């Protein structure tokens, strides 16, 4: 999951303080990638579906994708 933060080059941002220990890759982001209205709506629908309990676990999705690729 990506975390977007603004950094003044001196102080550690709160967004970094809340991350768990581990290795991270940090790169500058000149501007956020804009989604189309259709992409935004698709994400809203997907999040609503997950909240409604209609999501699938990672293993089930991976199995389905790998099965489709083998055809």
PyMOL Python script that loads the backbone (N, CA, C, O; Angstrom):
from pymol import cmd

cmd.read_pdbstr("""\
ATOM      1  N   UNK A   1       0.847  -1.170   0.000  1.00  0.00           N
ATOM      2  CA  UNK A   1       0.000   0.000   0.000  1.00  0.00           C
ATOM      3  C   UNK A   1       0.896   1.237   0.000  1.00  0.00           C
ATOM      4  O   UNK A   1       1.854   1.315   0.769  1.00  0.00           O
ATOM      5  N   UNK A   2       0.590   2.172  -0.839  1.00  0.00           N
ATOM      6  CA  UNK A   2       1.386   3.390  -0.940  1.00  0.00           C
ATOM      7  C   UNK A   2       0.952   4.406   0.109  1.00  0.00           C
ATOM      8  O   UNK A   2      -0.224   4.496   0.460  1.00  0.00           O
ATOM      9  N   UNK A   3       1.904   5.153   0.592  1.00  0.00           N
ATOM     10  CA  UNK A   3       1.644   6.254   1.521  1.00  0.00           C
ATOM     11  C   UNK A   3       2.199   7.509   0.876  1.00  0.00           C
ATOM     12  O   UNK A   3       3.387   7.576   0.562  1.00  0.00           O
ATOM     13  N   UNK A   4       1.362   8.488   0.679  1.00  0.00           N
ATOM     14  CA  UNK A   4       1.800   9.749   0.084  1.00  0.00           C
ATOM     15  C   UNK A   4       2.011  10.754   1.213  1.00  0.00           C
ATOM     16  O   UNK A   4       1.162  10.896   2.093  1.00  0.00           O
ATOM     17  N   UNK A   5       3.143  11.448   1.181  1.00  0.00           N
ATOM     18  CA  UNK A   5       3.446  12.413   2.232  1.00  0.00           C
ATOM     19  C   UNK A   5       4.195  13.591   1.644  1.00  0.00           C
ATOM     20  O   UNK A   5       4.818  13.483   0.587  1.00  0.00           O
ATOM     21  N   UNK A   6       4.131  14.687   2.316  1.00  0.00           N
ATOM     22  CA  UNK A   6       4.921  15.862   1.958  1.00  0.00           C
ATOM     23  C   UNK A   6       6.073  15.937   2.953  1.00  0.00           C
ATOM     24  O   UNK A   6       5.873  15.736   4.151  1.00  0.00           O
ATOM     25  N   UNK A   7       7.275  16.224   2.465  1.00  0.00           N
ATOM     26  CA  UNK A   7       8.426  16.273   3.316  1.00  0.00           C
ATOM     27  C   UNK A   7       9.186  17.568   3.100  1.00  0.00           C
ATOM     28  O   UNK A   7       9.433  17.967   1.962  1.00  0.00           O
ATOM     29  N   UNK A   8       9.557  18.223   4.187  1.00  0.00           N
ATOM     30  CA  UNK A   8      10.294  19.487   4.098  1.00  0.00           C
ATOM     31  C   UNK A   8      11.801  19.266   3.973  1.00  0.00           C
ATOM     32  O   UNK A   8      12.562  20.232   3.912  1.00  0.00           O
ATOM     33  N   UNK A   9      12.235  18.020   3.935  1.00  0.00           N
ATOM     34  CA  UNK A   9      13.649  17.702   3.795  1.00  0.00           C
ATOM     35  C   UNK A   9      14.403  17.692   5.104  1.00  0.00           C
ATOM     36  O   UNK A   9      15.610  17.448   5.125  1.00  0.00           O
ATOM     37  N   UNK A  10      13.716  17.952   6.188  1.00  0.00           N
ATOM     38  CA  UNK A  10      14.394  18.045   7.475  1.00  0.00           C
ATOM     39  C   UNK A  10      13.725  17.194   8.550  1.00  0.00           C
ATOM     40  O   UNK A  10      14.391  16.375   9.183  1.00  0.00           O
ATOM     41  N   UNK A  11      12.443  17.367   8.765  1.00  0.00           N
ATOM     42  CA  UNK A  11      11.708  16.679   9.830  1.00  0.00           C
ATOM     43  C   UNK A  11      11.071  15.397   9.291  1.00  0.00           C
ATOM     44  O   UNK A  11      10.696  15.324   8.121  1.00  0.00           O
ATOM     45  N   UNK A  12      10.956  14.391  10.157  1.00  0.00           N
ATOM     46  CA  UNK A  12      10.322  13.136   9.741  1.00  0.00           C
ATOM     47  C   UNK A  12       8.803  13.321   9.752  1.00  0.00           C
ATOM     48  O   UNK A  12       8.232  13.685  10.779  1.00  0.00           O
ATOM     49  N   UNK A  13       8.148  13.072   8.616  1.00  0.00           N
ATOM     50  CA  UNK A  13       6.697  13.243   8.552  1.00  0.00           C
ATOM     51  C   UNK A  13       5.972  12.210   9.420  1.00  0.00           C
ATOM     52  O   UNK A  13       6.465  11.099   9.613  1.00  0.00           O
ATOM     53  N   UNK A  14       4.808  12.581   9.937  1.00  0.00           N
ATOM     54  CA  UNK A  14       4.008  11.671  10.750  1.00  0.00           C
ATOM     55  C   UNK A  14       3.643  10.403   9.987  1.00  0.00           C
ATOM     56  O   UNK A  14       3.520   9.337  10.590  1.00  0.00           O
ATOM     57  N   UNK A  15       3.467  10.502   8.671  1.00  0.00           N
ATOM     58  CA  UNK A  15       3.125   9.329   7.875  1.00  0.00           C
ATOM     59  C   UNK A  15       4.212   8.260   7.978  1.00  0.00           C
ATOM     60  O   UNK A  15       3.916   7.065   7.946  1.00  0.00           O
ATOM     61  N   UNK A  16       5.470   8.690   8.102  1.00  0.00           N
ATOM     62  CA  UNK A  16       6.562   7.726   8.235  1.00  0.00           C
ATOM     63  C   UNK A  16       6.624   7.154   9.645  1.00  0.00           C
ATOM     64  O   UNK A  16       6.995   5.994   9.823  1.00  0.00           O
ATOM     65  N   UNK A  17       6.273   7.933  10.629  1.00  0.00           N
ATOM     66  CA  UNK A  17       6.310   7.463  12.015  1.00  0.00           C
ATOM     67  C   UNK A  17       5.306   6.339  12.249  1.00  0.00           C
ATOM     68  O   UNK A  17       5.516   5.479  13.104  1.00  0.00           O
ATOM     69  N   UNK A  18       4.205   6.350  11.479  1.00  0.00           N
ATOM     70  CA  UNK A  18       3.159   5.358  11.692  1.00  0.00           C
ATOM     71  C   UNK A  18       3.409   4.053  10.935  1.00  0.00           C
ATOM     72  O   UNK A  18       2.650   3.099  11.103  1.00  0.00           O
ATOM     73  N   UNK A  19       4.460   3.989  10.100  1.00  0.00           N
ATOM     74  CA  UNK A  19       4.754   2.771   9.351  1.00  0.00           C
ATOM     75  C   UNK A  19       5.425   1.734  10.242  1.00  0.00           C
ATOM     76  O   UNK A  19       6.211   2.084  11.122  1.00  0.00           O
ATOM     77  N   UNK A  20       5.116   0.457  10.016  1.00  0.00           N
ATOM     78  CA  UNK A  20       5.785  -0.583  10.799  1.00  0.00           C
ATOM     79  C   UNK A  20       7.244  -0.718  10.357  1.00  0.00           C
ATOM     80  O   UNK A  20       7.600  -0.287   9.261  1.00  0.00           O
ATOM     81  N   UNK A  21       8.081  -1.307  11.195  1.00  0.00           N
ATOM     82  CA  UNK A  21       9.473  -1.518  10.814  1.00  0.00           C
ATOM     83  C   UNK A  21       9.553  -2.342   9.535  1.00  0.00           C
ATOM     84  O   UNK A  21       8.705  -3.199   9.287  1.00  0.00           O
ATOM     85  N   UNK A  22      10.553  -2.087   8.745  1.00  0.00           N
ATOM     86  CA  UNK A  22      10.737  -2.841   7.510  1.00  0.00           C
ATOM     87  C   UNK A  22      11.537  -2.048   6.509  1.00  0.00           C
ATOM     88  O   UNK A  22      12.036  -0.966   6.817  1.00  0.00           O
ATOM     89  N   UNK A  23      11.662  -2.588   5.300  1.00  0.00           N
ATOM     90  CA  UNK A  23      12.391  -1.912   4.231  1.00  0.00           C
ATOM     91  C   UNK A  23      11.386  -1.184   3.362  1.00  0.00           C
ATOM     92  O   UNK A  23      10.318  -1.715   3.057  1.00  0.00           O
ATOM     93  N   UNK A  24      11.723   0.020   2.967  1.00  0.00           N
ATOM     94  CA  UNK A  24      10.829   0.842   2.158  1.00  0.00           C
ATOM     95  C   UNK A  24      11.597   1.477   1.007  1.00  0.00           C
ATOM     96  O   UNK A  24      12.791   1.756   1.114  1.00  0.00           O
ATOM     97  N   UNK A  25      10.901   1.696  -0.076  1.00  0.00           N
ATOM     98  CA  UNK A  25      11.440   2.438  -1.207  1.00  0.00           C
ATOM     99  C   UNK A  25      10.721   3.766  -1.221  1.00  0.00           C
ATOM    100  O   UNK A  25       9.491   3.814  -1.225  1.00  0.00           O
ATOM    101  N   UNK A  26      11.486   4.849  -1.228  1.00  0.00           N
ATOM    102  CA  UNK A  26      10.890   6.181  -1.239  1.00  0.00           C
ATOM    103  C   UNK A  26      11.348   6.873  -2.517  1.00  0.00           C
ATOM    104  O   UNK A  26      12.539   6.901  -2.830  1.00  0.00           O
ATOM    105  N   UNK A  27      10.400   7.423  -3.241  1.00  0.00           N
ATOM    106  CA  UNK A  27      10.752   8.164  -4.446  1.00  0.00           C
ATOM    107  C   UNK A  27       9.875   9.397  -4.537  1.00  0.00           C
ATOM    108  O   UNK A  27       8.738   9.386  -4.065  1.00  0.00           O
ATOM    109  N   UNK A  28      10.391  10.461  -5.141  1.00  0.00           N
ATOM    110  CA  UNK A  28       9.601  11.688  -5.229  1.00  0.00           C
ATOM    111  C   UNK A  28       8.416  11.508  -6.177  1.00  0.00           C
ATOM    112  O   UNK A  28       8.493  10.785  -7.171  1.00  0.00           O
ATOM    113  N   UNK A  29       7.346  12.170  -5.849  1.00  0.00           N
ATOM    114  CA  UNK A  29       6.136  12.139  -6.665  1.00  0.00           C
ATOM    115  C   UNK A  29       5.869  13.556  -7.123  1.00  0.00           C
ATOM    116  O   UNK A  29       5.470  14.410  -6.331  1.00  0.00           O
ATOM    117  N   UNK A  30       6.090  13.805  -8.406  1.00  0.00           N
ATOM    118  CA  UNK A  30       5.918  15.150  -8.932  1.00  0.00           C
ATOM    119  C   UNK A  30       4.453  15.560  -8.937  1.00  0.00           C
ATOM    120  O   UNK A  30       4.105  16.669  -8.530  1.00  0.00           O
ATOM    121  N   UNK A  31       3.609  14.666  -9.396  1.00  0.00           N
ATOM    122  CA  UNK A  31       2.186  14.956  -9.378  1.00  0.00           C
ATOM    123  C   UNK A  31       1.423  13.646  -9.296  1.00  0.00           C
ATOM    124  O   UNK A  31       1.868  12.621  -9.812  1.00  0.00           O
ATOM    125  N   UNK A  32       0.293  13.690  -8.655  1.00  0.00           N
ATOM    126  CA  UNK A  32      -0.525  12.489  -8.514  1.00  0.00           C
ATOM    127  C   UNK A  32      -1.099  12.096  -9.869  1.00  0.00           C
ATOM    128  O   UNK A  32      -1.424  12.950 -10.693  1.00  0.00           O
ATOM    129  N   UNK A  33      -1.215  10.811 -10.081  1.00  0.00           N
ATOM    130  CA  UNK A  33      -1.808  10.306 -11.311  1.00  0.00           C
ATOM    131  C   UNK A  33      -3.318  10.485 -11.212  1.00  0.00           C
ATOM    132  O   UNK A  33      -3.951  10.021 -10.264  1.00  0.00           O
ATOM    133  N   UNK A  34      -3.874  11.152 -12.189  1.00  0.00           N
ATOM    134  CA  UNK A  34      -5.314  11.406 -12.180  1.00  0.00           C
ATOM    135  C   UNK A  34      -6.049  10.206 -12.762  1.00  0.00           C
ATOM    136  O   UNK A  34      -5.664   9.667 -13.800  1.00  0.00           O
ATOM    137  N   UNK A  35      -7.097   9.803 -12.085  1.00  0.00           N
ATOM    138  CA  UNK A  35      -7.951   8.733 -12.585  1.00  0.00           C
ATOM    139  C   UNK A  35      -9.080   9.333 -13.403  1.00  0.00           C
ATOM    140  O   UNK A  35      -9.497  10.470 -13.181  1.00  0.00           O
ATOM    141  N   UNK A  36      -9.564   8.549 -14.352  1.00  0.00           N
ATOM    142  CA  UNK A  36     -10.731   8.997 -15.111  1.00  0.00           C
ATOM    143  C   UNK A  36     -11.955   8.851 -14.212  1.00  0.00           C
ATOM    144  O   UNK A  36     -11.905   8.104 -13.235  1.00  0.00           O
ATOM    145  N   UNK A  37     -13.036   9.534 -14.511  1.00  0.00           N
ATOM    146  CA  UNK A  37     -14.258   9.357 -13.727  1.00  0.00           C
ATOM    147  C   UNK A  37     -14.710   7.891 -13.693  1.00  0.00           C
ATOM    148  O   UNK A  37     -15.230   7.423 -12.680  1.00  0.00           O
ATOM    149  N   UNK A  38     -14.510   7.169 -14.802  1.00  0.00           N
ATOM    150  CA  UNK A  38     -14.898   5.759 -14.851  1.00  0.00           C
ATOM    151  C   UNK A  38     -14.035   4.916 -13.903  1.00  0.00           C
ATOM    152  O   UNK A  38     -14.538   4.011 -13.236  1.00  0.00           O
ATOM    153  N   UNK A  39     -12.733   5.219 -13.849  1.00  0.00           N
ATOM    154  CA  UNK A  39     -11.838   4.490 -12.950  1.00  0.00           C
ATOM    155  C   UNK A  39     -12.197   4.766 -11.493  1.00  0.00           C
ATOM    156  O   UNK A  39     -12.210   3.852 -10.670  1.00  0.00           O
ATOM    157  N   UNK A  40     -12.485   6.018 -11.179  1.00  0.00           N
ATOM    158  CA  UNK A  40     -12.883   6.362  -9.811  1.00  0.00           C
ATOM    159  C   UNK A  40     -14.165   5.641  -9.421  1.00  0.00           C
ATOM    160  O   UNK A  40     -14.271   5.116  -8.312  1.00  0.00           O
ATOM    161  N   UNK A  41     -15.132   5.613 -10.318  1.00  0.00           N
ATOM    162  CA  UNK A  41     -16.400   4.929 -10.033  1.00  0.00           C
ATOM    163  C   UNK A  41     -16.169   3.432  -9.855  1.00  0.00           C
ATOM    164  O   UNK A  41     -16.774   2.808  -8.983  1.00  0.00           O
ATOM    165  N   UNK A  42     -15.299   2.857 -10.677  1.00  0.00           N
ATOM    166  CA  UNK A  42     -14.978   1.438 -10.545  1.00  0.00           C
ATOM    167  C   UNK A  42     -14.362   1.126  -9.190  1.00  0.00           C
ATOM    168  O   UNK A  42     -14.680   0.104  -8.582  1.00  0.00           O
ATOM    169  N   UNK A  43     -13.483   2.000  -8.714  1.00  0.00           N
ATOM    170  CA  UNK A  43     -12.892   1.804  -7.385  1.00  0.00           C
ATOM    171  C   UNK A  43     -13.934   1.927  -6.287  1.00  0.00           C
ATOM    172  O   UNK A  43     -13.924   1.155  -5.328  1.00  0.00           O
ATOM    173  N   UNK A  44     -14.839   2.898  -6.424  1.00  0.00           N
ATOM    174  CA  UNK A  44     -15.911   3.044  -5.424  1.00  0.00           C
ATOM    175  C   UNK A  44     -16.781   1.789  -5.374  1.00  0.00           C
ATOM    176  O   UNK A  44     -17.136   1.309  -4.297  1.00  0.00           O
ATOM    177  N   UNK A  45     -17.121   1.262  -6.555  1.00  0.00           N
ATOM    178  CA  UNK A  45     -17.938   0.053  -6.616  1.00  0.00           C
ATOM    179  C   UNK A  45     -17.207  -1.137  -5.997  1.00  0.00           C
ATOM    180  O   UNK A  45     -17.806  -1.937  -5.278  1.00  0.00           O
ATOM    181  N   UNK A  46     -15.904  -1.247  -6.283  1.00  0.00           N
ATOM    182  CA  UNK A  46     -15.124  -2.351  -5.725  1.00  0.00           C
ATOM    183  C   UNK A  46     -15.045  -2.257  -4.208  1.00  0.00           C
ATOM    184  O   UNK A  46     -15.189  -3.266  -3.518  1.00  0.00           O
ATOM    185  N   UNK A  47     -14.816  -1.051  -3.677  1.00  0.00           N
ATOM    186  CA  UNK A  47     -14.744  -0.880  -2.220  1.00  0.00           C
ATOM    187  C   UNK A  47     -16.085  -1.182  -1.566  1.00  0.00           C
ATOM    188  O   UNK A  47     -16.129  -1.787  -0.495  1.00  0.00           O
ATOM    189  N   UNK A  48     -17.178  -0.768  -2.199  1.00  0.00           N
ATOM    190  CA  UNK A  48     -18.510  -1.054  -1.658  1.00  0.00           C
ATOM    191  C   UNK A  48     -18.767  -2.561  -1.656  1.00  0.00           C
ATOM    192  O   UNK A  48     -19.359  -3.093  -0.717  1.00  0.00           O
ATOM    193  N   UNK A  49     -18.323  -3.242  -2.705  1.00  0.00           N
ATOM    194  CA  UNK A  49     -18.495  -4.683  -2.797  1.00  0.00           C
ATOM    195  C   UNK A  49     -17.735  -5.398  -1.682  1.00  0.00           C
ATOM    196  O   UNK A  49     -18.249  -6.332  -1.067  1.00  0.00           O
ATOM    197  N   UNK A  50     -16.509  -4.949  -1.433  1.00  0.00           N
ATOM    198  CA  UNK A  50     -15.708  -5.554  -0.363  1.00  0.00           C
ATOM    199  C   UNK A  50     -16.352  -5.301   0.996  1.00  0.00           C
ATOM    200  O   UNK A  50     -16.439  -6.207   1.824  1.00  0.00           O
ATOM    201  N   UNK A  51     -16.803  -4.071   1.222  1.00  0.00           N
ATOM    202  CA  UNK A  51     -17.462  -3.755   2.495  1.00  0.00           C
ATOM    203  C   UNK A  51     -18.716  -4.584   2.696  1.00  0.00           C
ATOM    204  O   UNK A  51     -19.087  -4.885   3.830  1.00  0.00           O
ATOM    205  N   UNK A  52     -19.382  -4.961   1.590  1.00  0.00           N
ATOM    206  CA  UNK A  52     -20.600  -5.761   1.666  1.00  0.00           C
ATOM    207  C   UNK A  52     -20.290  -7.254   1.827  1.00  0.00           C
ATOM    208  O   UNK A  52     -21.205  -8.076   1.860  1.00  0.00           O
ATOM    209  N   UNK A  53     -19.010  -7.601   1.926  1.00  0.00           N
ATOM    210  CA  UNK A  53     -18.623  -8.991   2.137  1.00  0.00           C
ATOM    211  C   UNK A  53     -18.541  -9.808   0.861  1.00  0.00           C
ATOM    212  O   UNK A  53     -18.540 -11.038   0.917  1.00  0.00           O
ATOM    213  N   UNK A  54     -18.473  -9.153  -0.282  1.00  0.00           N
ATOM    214  CA  UNK A  54     -18.436  -9.866  -1.556  1.00  0.00           C
ATOM    215  C   UNK A  54     -17.019 -10.015  -2.102  1.00  0.00           C
ATOM    216  O   UNK A  54     -16.844 -10.374  -3.267  1.00  0.00           O
ATOM    217  N   UNK A  55     -16.011  -9.746  -1.285  1.00  0.00           N
ATOM    218  CA  UNK A  55     -14.631  -9.864  -1.728  1.00  0.00           C
ATOM    219  C   UNK A  55     -14.176 -11.311  -1.738  1.00  0.00           C
ATOM    220  O   UNK A  55     -14.848 -12.186  -1.193  1.00  0.00           O
ATOM    221  N   UNK A  56     -13.039 -11.556  -2.358  1.00  0.00           N
ATOM    222  CA  UNK A  56     -12.437 -12.897  -2.404  1.00  0.00           C
ATOM    223  C   UNK A  56     -11.041 -12.807  -1.816  1.00  0.00           C
ATOM    224  O   UNK A  56     -10.385 -11.768  -1.893  1.00  0.00           O
ATOM    225  N   UNK A  57     -10.598 -13.905  -1.231  1.00  0.00           N
ATOM    226  CA  UNK A  57      -9.257 -13.860  -0.654  1.00  0.00           C
ATOM    227  C   UNK A  57      -8.204 -13.991  -1.749  1.00  0.00           C
ATOM    228  O   UNK A  57      -8.493 -14.453  -2.853  1.00  0.00           O
ATOM    229  N   UNK A  58      -6.995 -13.585  -1.432  1.00  0.00           N
ATOM    230  CA  UNK A  58      -5.911 -13.525  -2.393  1.00  0.00           C
ATOM    231  C   UNK A  58      -5.645 -14.868  -3.052  1.00  0.00           C
ATOM    232  O   UNK A  58      -5.422 -14.925  -4.262  1.00  0.00           O
ATOM    233  N   UNK A  59      -5.664 -15.954  -2.279  1.00  0.00           N
ATOM    234  CA  UNK A  59      -5.376 -17.270  -2.850  1.00  0.00           C
ATOM    235  C   UNK A  59      -6.407 -17.660  -3.901  1.00  0.00           C
ATOM    236  O   UNK A  59      -6.047 -18.226  -4.934  1.00  0.00           O
ATOM    237  N   UNK A  60      -7.688 -17.367  -3.657  1.00  0.00           N
ATOM    238  CA  UNK A  60      -8.736 -17.695  -4.629  1.00  0.00           C
ATOM    239  C   UNK A  60      -8.551 -16.889  -5.912  1.00  0.00           C
ATOM    240  O   UNK A  60      -8.713 -17.422  -7.009  1.00  0.00           O
ATOM    241  N   UNK A  61      -8.217 -15.631  -5.780  1.00  0.00           N
ATOM    242  CA  UNK A  61      -8.014 -14.782  -6.959  1.00  0.00           C
ATOM    243  C   UNK A  61      -6.787 -15.242  -7.733  1.00  0.00           C
ATOM    244  O   UNK A  61      -6.828 -15.348  -8.959  1.00  0.00           O
ATOM    245  N   UNK A  62      -5.705 -15.513  -7.028  1.00  0.00           N
ATOM    246  CA  UNK A  62      -4.474 -15.963  -7.684  1.00  0.00           C
ATOM    247  C   UNK A  62      -4.721 -17.267  -8.451  1.00  0.00           C
ATOM    248  O   UNK A  62      -4.263 -17.416  -9.584  1.00  0.00           O
ATOM    249  N   UNK A  63      -5.439 -18.203  -7.842  1.00  0.00           N
ATOM    250  CA  UNK A  63      -5.750 -19.471  -8.479  1.00  0.00           C
ATOM    251  C   UNK A  63      -6.568 -19.259  -9.752  1.00  0.00           C
ATOM    252  O   UNK A  63      -6.309 -19.891 -10.776  1.00  0.00           O
ATOM    253  N   UNK A  64      -7.546 -18.374  -9.683  1.00  0.00           N
ATOM    254  CA  UNK A  64      -8.392 -18.099 -10.846  1.00  0.00           C
ATOM    255  C   UNK A  64      -7.571 -17.461 -11.977  1.00  0.00           C
ATOM    256  O   UNK A  64      -7.721 -17.843 -13.137  1.00  0.00           O
ATOM    257  N   UNK A  65      -6.711 -16.498 -11.650  1.00  0.00           N
ATOM    258  CA  UNK A  65      -5.892 -15.837 -12.660  1.00  0.00           C
ATOM    259  C   UNK A  65      -4.927 -16.826 -13.296  1.00  0.00           C
ATOM    260  O   UNK A  65      -4.799 -16.868 -14.519  1.00  0.00           O
ATOM    261  N   UNK A  66      -4.245 -17.626 -12.473  1.00  0.00           N
ATOM    262  CA  UNK A  66      -3.303 -18.584 -13.024  1.00  0.00           C
ATOM    263  C   UNK A  66      -4.003 -19.614 -13.911  1.00  0.00           C
ATOM    264  O   UNK A  66      -3.450 -20.046 -14.923  1.00  0.00           O
ATOM    265  N   UNK A  67      -5.210 -20.001 -13.531  1.00  0.00           N
ATOM    266  CA  UNK A  67      -5.987 -20.925 -14.339  1.00  0.00           C
ATOM    267  C   UNK A  67      -6.346 -20.313 -15.685  1.00  0.00           C
ATOM    268  O   UNK A  67      -6.301 -20.996 -16.708  1.00  0.00           O
ATOM    269  N   UNK A  68      -6.699 -19.041 -15.696  1.00  0.00           N
ATOM    270  CA  UNK A  68      -7.042 -18.368 -16.949  1.00  0.00           C
ATOM    271  C   UNK A  68      -5.818 -18.193 -17.843  1.00  0.00           C
ATOM    272  O   UNK A  68      -5.939 -18.240 -19.067  1.00  0.00           O
ATOM    273  N   UNK A  69      -4.651 -17.993 -17.253  1.00  0.00           N
ATOM    274  CA  UNK A  69      -3.427 -17.815 -18.037  1.00  0.00           C
ATOM    275  C   UNK A  69      -2.966 -19.125 -18.676  1.00  0.00           C
ATOM    276  O   UNK A  69      -2.291 -19.103 -19.705  1.00  0.00           O
ATOM    277  N   UNK A  70      -3.321 -20.262 -18.082  1.00  0.00           N
ATOM    278  CA  UNK A  70      -2.882 -21.554 -18.606  1.00  0.00           C
ATOM    279  C   UNK A  70      -3.695 -21.985 -19.828  1.00  0.00           C
ATOM    280  O   UNK A  70      -3.286 -22.895 -20.548  1.00  0.00           O
ATOM    281  N   UNK A  71      -4.825 -21.353 -20.068  1.00  0.00           N
ATOM    282  CA  UNK A  71      -5.692 -21.748 -21.194  1.00  0.00           C
ATOM    283  C   UNK A  71      -5.077 -21.451 -22.507  1.00  0.00           C
ATOM    284  O   UNK A  71      -5.679 -21.723 -23.546  1.00  0.00           O
TER     285      UNK A  71
END
""", "prot")
cmd.dss("prot")
cmd.show_as("cartoon", "prot")
cmd.util.cbc("prot")
cmd.orient("prot")
